[in-house]
Amino acid sequence: MAGFIQQRLLRWLDKRIPAQPRFSLHRGNIFIFPSRFGWLYLLLCLTLFILGTNYQNNLILLLSFFLMALMLVSLFSSYLNFAGLNLQPGKLANIYAGNPVSFPLWIESRKEGKAGKLHLAWYGEKVQSAVELDNFTNPATLNLFSPKRGKLQLPRLTLCSYYPLGLFRCWTHLAFDFHLIVYPTPMLPLWPVSHRDTTSAGQQSVRCVKEGQGLDDFDSLTDYRLGQPLYHIAWKQAAKGQGLLSKKFSSQTQQSGWLILHHIDQHLEDNLCRLCQTCLEMDARGWEFGLDIPGKVIPPGKGKEHVRQCLVALALVKGVADVTS
């Protein structure tokens, strides 16, 4: 039942506050309602009014009327302080599955004099961050996490404020027209690199290099330098007290090749993780490589843009359930 209500509410929000690249808060996308403290405050006002009426005490009646007037002033102050804010997400790089990333949100105001705290959270979750409305020098940040690869649409962002007296909760649920590509998590062992040779008949033959050859062939030991992969550290020598040494691998066997995935099976996710690790490793060595996976062929190349295209292609590979259906 709760899930059905949430789905209906989200559909209503999609109509009321559709996704946009940026938002300006106004009465069309702001909600305001008494907080828990506000309901207790109303109960106090009602109790004072009944007591003043029962005992015909004008001072108690005057106090109840004054408290109600104060609550009405707080209602308008809460709305005016919340309205007029401009919100826009900052630059956010694509992430690897299972790794959190900070989501930056820039907040600006058309009017000066904003005060209080603005609480931020993803829809349906606990508050993650709070920012002072009188300080917009730095963006507000929230942590974003995705355990699965693929295209990730940002969930709705909830912003709320209890300014000035905490009697009213002023809030909104915003959907930014923005999505991320979640790459597979890099994982060892490396994927085997293949060569494609052109025959006289114009057909291509694939020559598969032994798994890890040219990437994992041990050559010698060198001093460890900051920034080198941790799996290159010679841990046996480190345990003997010889300091941090890095394994140097031979790269003379090949300087280019293809990463080929022929079939989609139950080991798809592990294979994609290995392919992702191999793409990063070959880019670190400056090798040219191509990617051939079901539904996508990327010709050989190198550089950050080429690696990004390969990782995006790996992230968007259809799963076993999608293919069978």
C-alpha angles and dihedrals in degrees: 000000000000091000092052091051091049091052092050090048093050091049089051090049090051088059097040098041109019121193116279135170090241137006140215113199117235139142091287094065103026126094124194130185137153115278124227089268088048092056090050088049090053090049089053091050091049092048092051091048092052092047092048091049094046095049095032090234111160094193092059090047090050090051092051091049091048092051091049091050089050090053092052091051089049089052093058093040091052093052096044091049092051099042122080096041117137117209129190130165118241128227113300124185123218114268140215119249113267095021122107121228131194115246111210120210121190115211124194133172130217090207133045125231099063114153142173130046129304113212119208131197140148113263111283095007135101122273111280103179143015128199132190111245091217093059119062099155094110131035121253113246135211129183117246123196133182122180093192134060123239137067113337119200111205112250120235115285118227119209122181140170134192096195131174109010103354092249094117133039111216112192148151139195112222127191113201117208091235135112138183134217111231111207123211114267110262110247138173144266100068121242117253114260118226136200124220115211124191114229127209091260090061093251124127122237122197120225110192118210117219110273111278094003109147090015104054103029106125116229112164146318124268135174113284115251125202111262097032116126114273092229088065091064115109097232095181091060090044090054089053090057096253093127129242112325127177124220113237115212127207114248100176095098095076141350099193140024149137131276105213130187110183105178141031110225141146090290093058097115094050091047092051091050090052091048090051092052091048092051090054092046094050091047090052089054093047095242126152115236140167130213125223114181132149108292096005137067120183115189120232117285142128140221135077095291092051091049090049091053091050094048091048090051091051091048093053098048109128115249128237092263092052093050096047093047 
